[in-house]
Amino acid sequence: MQRHVDVREGDTENPLKYFAQLRDPRVERKREHLLEEILLIPIAAVLSGAESWNDIAEYGADKLDWLKTFLTLPSGIPSHDTFNRVFAALDPEEMEKGFVAWVSSIAKLTAG
């Protein structure tokens, strides 16, 4: 199921807009966490120095109050295994396309 999110050039307020066309590889009835949140937490965690799935899950737990200000987290923070499993199942070309578009928008915005 693909989601439609409007992406404007230079719009970096929500990096998830650049991953809107990413296909969710999980079986629908087994989805406990929103794909968007499984994508955003690792982005924030890695930008903050996380180096492993365990670090990412720990970051999510440590920043839970802050994350809840803009994420719904219907089942809380995904486990390190969930992050690993979902990222392993994502289409790498789709992920790369979204990531490159997002980073390019930041480069344009910062003139660099």
C-alpha positions as YAML, in Angstrom:
chain: A
units: angstrom
residues:
- id: 1
  name: MET
  ca: [0.00, 0.00, 0.00]
- id: 2
  name: GLN
  ca: [1.56, 3.25, -1.11]
- id: 3
  name: ARG
  ca: [0.90, 6.53, 0.61]
- id: 4
  name: HIS
  ca: [0.60, 9.89, -1.13]
- id: 5
  name: VAL
  ca: [2.41, 12.77, 0.50]
- id: 6
  name: ASP
  ca: [2.90, 16.10, -1.23]
- id: 7
  name: VAL
  ca: [6.61, 16.85, -1.69]
- id: 8
  name: ARG
  ca: [7.73, 20.33, -2.62]
- id: 9
  name: GLU
  ca: [11.28, 21.19, -3.60]
- id: 10
  name: GLY
  ca: [13.22, 22.38, -0.57]
- id: 11
  name: ASP
  ca: [10.59, 21.08, 1.87]
- id: 12
  name: THR
  ca: [12.64, 19.39, 4.59]
- id: 13
  name: GLU
  ca: [10.24, 19.78, 7.50]
- id: 14
  name: ASN
  ca: [9.16, 16.15, 7.11]
- id: 15
  name: PRO
  ca: [11.74, 13.75, 5.67]
- id: 16
  name: LEU
  ca: [9.05, 11.06, 5.42]
- id: 17
  name: LYS
  ca: [7.55, 12.88, 2.45]
- id: 18
  name: TYR
  ca: [10.48, 11.60, 0.42]
- id: 19
  name: PHE
  ca: [9.68, 8.00, 1.33]
- id: 20
  name: ALA
  ca: [5.94, 8.17, 0.58]
- id: 21
  name: GLN
  ca: [6.21, 5.80, -2.39]
- id: 22
  name: LEU
  ca: [8.14, 3.20, -0.41]
- id: 23
  name: ARG
  ca: [6.21, -0.09, -0.41]
- id: 24
  name: ASP
  ca: [5.58, -1.55, 3.02]
- id: 25
  name: PRO
  ca: [6.82, -5.18, 2.78]
- id: 26
  name: ARG
  ca: [5.01, -6.39, 5.90]
- id: 27
  name: VAL
  ca: [1.84, -8.48, 6.00]
- id: 28
  name: GLU
  ca: [-0.93, -6.00, 6.75]
- id: 29
  name: ARG
  ca: [-2.54, -7.95, 9.59]
- id: 30
  name: LYS
  ca: [0.79, -8.19, 11.43]
- id: 31
  name: ARG
  ca: [1.68, -4.49, 11.38]
- id: 32
  name: GLU
  ca: [1.98, -3.19, 14.93]
- id: 33
  name: HIS
  ca: [4.00, -0.08, 14.07]
- id: 34
  name: LEU
  ca: [3.53, 2.53, 11.36]
- id: 35
  name: LEU
  ca: [6.13, 2.27, 8.58]
- id: 36
  name: GLU
  ca: [6.66, 6.02, 8.71]
- id: 37
  name: GLU
  ca: [7.64, 5.78, 12.35]
- id: 38
  name: ILE
  ca: [9.91, 2.79, 11.72]
- id: 39
  name: LEU
  ca: [11.70, 5.00, 9.17]
- id: 40
  name: LEU
  ca: [11.85, 8.23, 11.15]
- id: 41
  name: ILE
  ca: [13.16, 6.91, 14.46]
- id: 42
  name: PRO
  ca: [16.34, 5.43, 12.88]
- id: 43
  name: ILE
  ca: [16.94, 8.64, 10.90]
- id: 44
  name: ALA
  ca: [16.83, 10.70, 14.10]
- id: 45
  name: ALA
  ca: [18.83, 8.10, 16.03]
- id: 46
  name: VAL
  ca: [21.61, 7.80, 13.44]
- id: 47
  name: LEU
  ca: [21.86, 11.59, 13.19]
- id: 48
  name: SER
  ca: [22.33, 11.49, 16.97]
- id: 49
  name: GLY
  ca: [25.11, 8.90, 16.81]
- id: 50
  name: ALA
  ca: [23.34, 5.53, 16.90]
- id: 51
  name: GLU
  ca: [25.36, 2.78, 15.25]
- id: 52
  name: SER
  ca: [23.21, -0.35, 15.63]
- id: 53
  name: TRP
  ca: [19.60, -1.50, 15.79]
- id: 54
  name: ASN
  ca: [20.03, -1.82, 19.56]
- id: 55
  name: ASP
  ca: [21.23, 1.80, 19.72]
- id: 56
  name: ILE
  ca: [18.23, 2.88, 17.64]
- id: 57
  name: ALA
  ca: [15.73, 1.09, 19.90]
- id: 58
  name: GLU
  ca: [17.46, 2.55, 22.97]
- id: 59
  name: TYR
  ca: [17.35, 6.03, 21.43]
- id: 60
  name: GLY
  ca: [13.62, 5.60, 20.83]
- id: 61
  name: ALA
  ca: [13.04, 4.57, 24.44]
- id: 62
  name: ASP
  ca: [15.16, 7.45, 25.75]
- id: 63
  name: LYS
  ca: [13.40, 10.01, 23.54]
- id: 64
  name: LEU
  ca: [9.89, 8.58, 23.89]
- id: 65
  name: ASP
  ca: [8.33, 11.72, 25.38]
- id: 66
  name: TRP
  ca: [9.77, 13.89, 22.60]
- id: 67
  name: LEU
  ca: [8.85, 11.42, 19.85]
- id: 68
  name: LYS
  ca: [5.26, 11.31, 21.11]
- id: 69
  name: THR
  ca: [4.96, 15.04, 20.36]
- id: 70
  name: PHE
  ca: [4.85, 14.26, 16.62]
- id: 71
  name: LEU
  ca: [4.48, 10.47, 16.25]
- id: 72
  name: THR
  ca: [1.48, 8.35, 17.22]
- id: 73
  name: LEU
  ca: [3.47, 5.26, 18.30]
- id: 74
  name: PRO
  ca: [0.35, 3.05, 18.61]
- id: 75
  name: SER
  ca: [2.46, 0.12, 19.89]
- id: 76
  name: GLY
  ca: [5.29, 2.08, 21.46]
- id: 77
  name: ILE
  ca: [8.86, 2.03, 20.21]
- id: 78
  name: PRO
  ca: [9.64, -0.85, 17.84]
- id: 79
  name: SER
  ca: [12.19, -3.38, 19.09]
- id: 80
  name: HIS
  ca: [15.66, -3.63, 17.62]
- id: 81
  name: ASP
  ca: [14.49, -6.84, 15.91]
- id: 82
  name: THR
  ca: [11.55, -5.03, 14.30]
- id: 83
  name: PHE
  ca: [13.78, -2.25, 12.95]
- id: 84
  name: ASN
  ca: [16.20, -4.85, 11.58]
- id: 85
  name: ARG
  ca: [13.49, -7.04, 10.04]
- id: 86
  name: VAL
  ca: [11.62, -4.16, 8.36]
- id: 87
  name: PHE
  ca: [14.73, -2.48, 6.96]
- id: 88
  name: ALA
  ca: [16.00, -5.84, 5.66]
- id: 89
  name: ALA
  ca: [12.71, -6.33, 3.79]
- id: 90
  name: LEU
  ca: [12.52, -2.85, 2.23]
- id: 91
  name: ASP
  ca: [13.32, -2.46, -1.45]
- id: 92
  name: PRO
  ca: [16.84, -0.95, -1.41]
- id: 93
  name: GLU
  ca: [16.32, 0.94, -4.67]
- id: 94
  name: GLU
  ca: [13.11, 2.55, -3.39]
- id: 95
  name: MET
  ca: [14.83, 3.42, -0.10]
- id: 96
  name: GLU
  ca: [17.83, 4.89, -1.91]
- id: 97
  name: LYS
  ca: [15.60, 6.97, -4.18]
- id: 98
  name: GLY
  ca: [13.77, 8.50, -1.22]
- id: 99
  name: PHE
  ca: [16.95, 9.06, 0.77]
- id: 100
  name: VAL
  ca: [18.76, 10.73, -2.14]
- id: 101
  name: ALA
  ca: [15.75, 13.00, -2.79]
- id: 102
  name: TRP
  ca: [15.64, 14.01, 0.88]
- id: 103
  name: VAL
  ca: [19.39, 14.67, 1.16]
- id: 104
  name: SER
  ca: [19.34, 16.57, -2.14]
- id: 105
  name: SER
  ca: [16.57, 18.82, -0.81]
- id: 106
  name: ILE
  ca: [18.70, 19.59, 2.24]
- id: 107
  name: ALA
  ca: [21.73, 20.33, 0.03]
- id: 108
  name: LYS
  ca: [19.65, 22.74, -2.07]
- id: 109
  name: LEU
  ca: [18.23, 24.41, 1.01]
- id: 110
  name: THR
  ca: [21.67, 24.89, 2.56]
- id: 111
  name: ALA
  ca: [23.37, 25.75, -0.75]
- id: 112
  name: GLY
  ca: [25.81, 22.96, -0.35]
...
